[in-house]
Amino acid sequence: MTMTSDIADLAAMGRLDLVTLWQQLFDQPAPAMLSQPFLRRFIAFEMQSRRHGGLPRQIKATLEKVSEKKPRSTWPALKPGGRLLREWNGVTHVVDVTEDGFTWNGQSFRSLSAIAQEITGAHWSGPRFFGLTGKGPK
C-alpha cells in the first residue's frame, strides 16, 4: 500500500497493510496496542487532513496553547510531613505523607488508593476517599 491509497481502500486492508501505511504517513511505527478499526479511523483522518490542507490555523493555535499549560493538580500539593485523617466505620485513620509516598499503620505505601483499599476492602480512588477531590466522602 502507498500513501496514494484512497480512504475507501482502508476498509479492505488487514493489520499488516495498515501498519505499513501508518509507517509511511507518520514516519514511525504504529503503536502495537491499536486495534485495526482505530488504525483505520486515525489513518483516514490523517489522509483527509493532508488532502484538505491540515487543521485550520485557529485550531492549531488553540491546541498549542492547551499543550503549553501545566496540568492542574486535582488535589492540594501533598508535602512530606503532611497528615491526612479519615474516619471509616468509627475508626480514625491517620496517613502521614513521606518523601517516598505514604505511611499508614506503620506500613509504607506508594499510593493513597492502596491505603483506601486496605481500609475498606474495596477499590477506591485514594484522593477521593481522603476527600482531596471535592467529591465523595468528607
Beta strands, then each sheet from edge to edge (+ up, - down):
strand 1: 83-88
strand 2: 91-98
strand 3: 101-104
strand 4: 107-109
sheet 1: 1+ 2- 3+ 4-
end
